[in-house]
Amino acid sequence: MHISFLLHNAYGVGGTIRTTFNLAGELAGHHDVEIVSVFRHRDVPALGAPEGVRMSHLVDLRKKSPTYDGDAAEYARPATVFPRGDSRYRQYSRLSDARVADHLRSLEADVVVGTRPGLNVHISRQARRGPVRIGQEHLTLDSHGYRLRREIAHRYTLLDAITTVTEADAHAYRTGFKLPGVRIEAIANSVPAPTVPPADGDHKWVIAAGRLHKVKRYDLLVRAFADVVAVRPDWRLRIYGGGDATGNERQALLTLIGELGLHDHVFLMGPVNPLEAEWPKGSIAAVTSDRESFGMTIVEAMRCGLPVVATDCPHGPREIIDDGTDGRLVPVGDTAAVADALLALIQDDDARHRAGLAALAASQRFDPSRIAERHERLFTELASRGPRDRSHGAMSTTLHRARGAVLDGAYALRYKAAAAIRKGKTA
């Protein structure tokens, strides 16, 4: 099969890029695979190109490139196909609309895969008849605003399948929309086996990783670790990850660490890529988020032999961790519960070692080869049934397009009205 992935920007750093690279690289062992990046802002991918996968781009944002598109007149005009509700909307333009359309209408592939809602909408509206149309959801349905959910309800009817990374999110799609004929499958993200030996469980470090953002609740973890230190002052905590451009979250955490007297026990390590060599330096991983779309760091830690203490937040952790076997699940926002779960593993060496071994074994189900097999099976089944009759007749097609035009017009009017209100407030 010829499988084509459409990615926002394959040259950046992020969970969607990483998991797309993992999947594409694994599928390339048996299929003709390409990744088409809408944008390109650097010469080589920051995460390294997956082996055996062709890479191309549609809009060149490298200022020193002879094909630089940033000065094009159409690049300055707002997009009309890419939906306003997608958080990346401001990065899209009439130029990207046209380039994506040209690509999709001429694409000779068996399967085309979108990797975010805005690109899934492009595929539903612009892909030629023939390729299987797959829309991937790497976040969660409930993380999208009303405007994007309306767009999804309307446009996703023209897809062949939607894949989510959790069963909980697949259920939300199945019950939240009427999408007749659209397969909805939960297929987890993949994480390769690390190239370093697993943790031995004897290092007195707890490891946490992820961007420094309020949703990750590192403040709760730091407060919980103060309770841990009161009992076991020989243990320490490392937090890996970068913050936003303002650095406000990092400064807030540094202030909290100072107020709690944890300078010798809690360390903000900054961003590290790749991270796999850092996990085995610890013996327990901690995730204290208010919400997760999946939980890549949970799987990464488990693949390195660390049991994970995680908040039982919506979607990801419960589908990854077997509570009491390869980690611990605790209530969201409960500082004392986090501290107690950490101490239960810290105080019991045998339990910690058993949980680490269980985590290492259980995490093999997220190996790229196993995850790729599930995608491959889905692609093959959909391709074998032939192009789906998405139109249900000429009259239905006309009504569908008319409804889309009405929705597009309504969104445009709302956007202009909101802009006028904002302008009035700031005048």
N, C-alpha and C positions, 0 to 999 in steps of 0.2 A: 504494500500500500504506500501511496504518497500521502504523508501526513504533514499538514502545515499549521504551525502555531502562530497566532497573531498576538504580539506582546507589546505593552505600552512602551517600555524602554529597556531593551535587553542589556544595555550598557551601564545600568545603575546597580544598586545593591538593595535587596529586599527579599522577603519570603516568597513572593509569587515568582520572581525571577529564578530564585534558587530551585524551587520545586519544579518549575517548567524545564529548567536545564537538566535536572535529575531525570525527569520523565522522558524528555526528548533524547537524551543520551542513551538511555536504556532501550528505547524503541528503535534507535538507529542501528542497533545490532541486527535487526531483522527487517527493517523497512527504510524507505526513502523519506527522511525527515528534514524539515526546514523550520527555522524560526525567523519570522518576519517582524522586525522591530519598527513600530511606527516612528519612533524618534531615535536619533543617534547623536550623542553629545561628546563622545570620546572615541579614540581610535580603536581600542580593544575593550571587550567586556570586563568590567571590574571583577566579576566572579570567574572569568576564564570561560572560553567557549566550550560547550560540550563536544566531546569527540564524535566525529562522524556526522555532525549536524551542520547543514549549510546555514549561513547567517546572511541576512540582508536587511536593509532599512528603507523607509519611505520618505522621511523628512530629515535632512542633514542639518544639525545644529552645531557642528564643529566650525567655529569662527574662522579657522585657518584653512578650511577645506575649500577646494575650488567649486564644490557643489553646494556651498552654504546656502540654506534656504531662509535664514532668519530675516533677510532684508526684502523678501518677496511681499508684494502688496497683499496677496491673499492670506499670508501668514498673520497679518495684523487684523484680519476680519474674523469675528467669532464664528465658531462652528454652528452648523444647522442640523447635522445628522447626529454627531456625538451628543448624547443627552446632557442637558444642563444639570440634572440631578447627580451625575457622576462627579465625585470629588476632584477628578482630574480635568474637569471641563475647561477651565481657563487655559490649559496648556494646548487645547485643540483649536483648530481654525478651519476656515474654508479650504486652506491648502491641504491640511490633513484629511478633511472630508473627501476631497478630490483624489488624493493619492491612495487612500484606503479603498475608495470605490473602484478606481482603475485596477488596483491589485486584485480585489475580490472578483471583479467581473471577468478577469482574464485568467484567473487561477485554475490551472489544470491539476487538481488534487482529488484524492478520494475522500479525505477528511480535512475539514478546516476547524480549528479550535480557537475560540476566543478566551481570553484570560482575565477579563474584568467586564462589568456590566456594559460600559460604553462601547467596548469592542464587540461584545455579543450583539448589541443593537445594530452595529454596522453589519455584522455577518447576516443577521436576520433580514435586513433591508436590502443588502447589496450583493450578497454572494450569488453567483449564477446557479441555475438549476443543475444539480448533479452531485456535488460533494455533500457528504454528511456534515451537518452543521451542529457543532457542539459548543455550548456555552458553559464555561467553568465559573464557579463562584468560590473565590478564595477568601472572602470575608463572610458575612452572614446576612441573611435577608433582613433581619430586624435592625441591622446597622445602617440600612439605607433609608433615606427620607421619603416622604410621601411622593414627591415628584418622580423620583427614580422608580419607586415601586409601581406607580401608574404606568411608566414606560415599560417596565418589565412585564407587567400584566398584558400589555398590548402587543409588544414586539416579540416576546419569547414564544408566542404561539407558532412562529415560523421556524423555530429551531427543531432539530431532531431529538436532542437530549440536553439535559442540564446535569452537570456533576457538581456536588457539594463535597466539602471535606469532612463533614460529620453527618451522622444519621439524624441528629436533632434538626439540622438545617434542611436536610432533604424533606423531613416531615413538614417543616414550615412552608416549603415550596409546594408540597403536595396538597396541603390543606388551605393555603393562603390564596391560591390562584386556580382558575380553570384553564388548564393547558392540555386540551385533548390531543392525544397522539404524541405528546412529548415525554420521552423517558426521563425520569428523575432518579439519579443514582448517587449514593454516597460512596466516594472513593477517597481515602485519606491521602494526605501528602506523603511523599517518600523521603527517607533519610538514608544515605549510603552508610555502609559499615565504616567506622573510623579507621584511619590508617595508623593509629597509635594504640598501644596496649590499654585494656580497660582499667578502671580504677581498682585499687586493692582494698578500698574501704577503710584504710588505716590513717589517712591524712585528716587532720583535724580542721577541715575547712568545709564550709557550706558555700555552694556556688549558685549565683543567680545571673541571668543574662537576658538582655532585651533592651529596647530603647528606653531612655529615661523619660517616661511619660506618666501622667497622673493615673491613667487606667491600670498601670502595672503595680501600683500601690507599694512601691519600695519603702515609702514612709512606714507602712504597716510592718513590713519585714524588718526594718531597722528597729522599730519599737519592740517587736517580738524578740529580736536577737538580744536586746538589752536584758530581757528576762532569761534568755539562754545563758548569757555571760554571768549572770548572778549565780547560776548553779554550776556552770562549767566555763570558767574564765580561760581555759586552755584552748577553746575553740574560737575560730574567726570566720568572717564572712567576706566574700569577694562578690562585687556586683559589676558585671561587664555590660557596657552599652554606652552609646552616645545619646545626647539630648538634642533639643531643638536649637536653633541659631541663637536664641536669647540666653540659653544656659540657666534659665530660671529654676528648672526642676533639679538640676545638679546642685545649684547653690542652696536650694531649700533642703536637700538631703545632707549636704555638708554642714549646714547650720544645725540640723537635727542631730547629726552624729556628734557634733560638739556639745550640744545641750545635754545629751545623754552620757557624755564622757566615754565615747566608744572609739576614739581616735586610734587606739591600738588593736581594735577588734573588727572594725568595718572599713572596707576599702573600696572606693569607686575606681575601677580599673580603666574606664574609658572603652571605646570600641576596639575590638580585636577581630581580625578576619584572616584566616579561618579560626574558629573558636574551638575546634575539636580537641586541640592539644591542652586546652585549659580545663576541660571537664574532669579528666582523670587526676588533676591536682587536688580535687575535693573528694568527699565521701558521701555527700548528700546534696541534692539540688532543691531549690525552693522557687516556687512560682506563686505569687500572691495577688494576681490580677483580679480586677472586678469583672472582667469579661475577656474571653479569648475566642477567636474565630476557629482555631484549631489547637495550637500548642506545639509548634515546631521545637521550641527549646526543651519541652518535656521529653519528646522523642529523642532529641540529640543527647540529652543527659542520660537517658536510659540506655541508648546504644553504646554509651561509654561506661555502663555498669553502675550508674548512680540511681538509688531510689529517689523518688521525687515527692516532696511535700508540696501539695498544690491546693489552692482554694477550689471548691467545687462550683466554679463559675459556669455560666451557660456555655454549652456546646462542647468544647474540647476535652478538658481534663478527665471527665468521667468516662469517656470513650477510649481513653488511653491507659489510665491507671486502674489497676485492680486493687482497690482500697484494702490495705492490710497485708498485701502480698508483695507487690513491687513498689509500693509507695503509700502515701497517706492523703486522703481528701478531707479538707476541713471547711467549715462554713466561711462564706465570703465576708471579709471585713472583721473577722474575729481574731484579734491579736493574740489573746491567750491561747486559742486553739492552735494557732501556728506555732507558738512557742512550745506548747505541750507535745505536738507532733514531732517537732525537731528534737526535743529532749528525749522522747521515747526511743528514737534511733541513735542518738548520741550516747545515751546511758547504757544501751544494750548492744555490745559489739557483735554478738552472734546474730541478733535480729537484723542489724544493719548489713552485715555481710550476706545473709540469706536474701534480703530484699534487693541488694545490689545484683546478685546472681539471677534472681527472678526477673529483674528489670532488663538485664542483658538478654535473657532468653525471650521474653515477651516482645521486646522491641524488634525482633527479627521480622515480625509481620509487616513492618513498614519498610522493608528493604525495597529498593527501586525495582528489582526483578519481579517481585510479587505484585507491587502496585501497577507496574507496566502491563502485566498479564491481565489485570482487570480492565484497564483502559483498552487494551488490544481486543479483548473479548467483546466489549461494548461496541467498539468501532466496527469490528467484523460483522456482528449481528445486524447493526444498522445499515451497513453497506450492502449486505446480502439481500435486504428487502427492497432495495432500489429506492429512487427518489420518492419521498412522501408527497402525497397530494395535499399541499398546504393551502390551496386556493379554495377548494370545495365549489368550483364553478366560477364563471366570469362575474356574476352578480355579487358573490361573496367577495371576490377580489376587489371589485369597485368599492363596495361598502367598507372593506378593510382599509383601503387606501384613503377613502374619504374620512374615516374616523381618525386615521393617523394625522391627516392634514388639520382636522379640527383640534386634536390634542396639541399638535405643534403650535398652532395659532394661539391656543389658550395659554400654553406655557410662555410664549413670547410676550403676550399681553401682561401676564403676571410678573414676568421678569422686568418689563419696562416700568410697570407700576411700582414695584419694589425699589427699583433704581431711583425713580422720581422721589419716592418717600425718603430714601437715604440721602439724596441730594438736598432735599428740603431741610432735613435734620442737621446737615452739616453746613448749610449756607449761613 
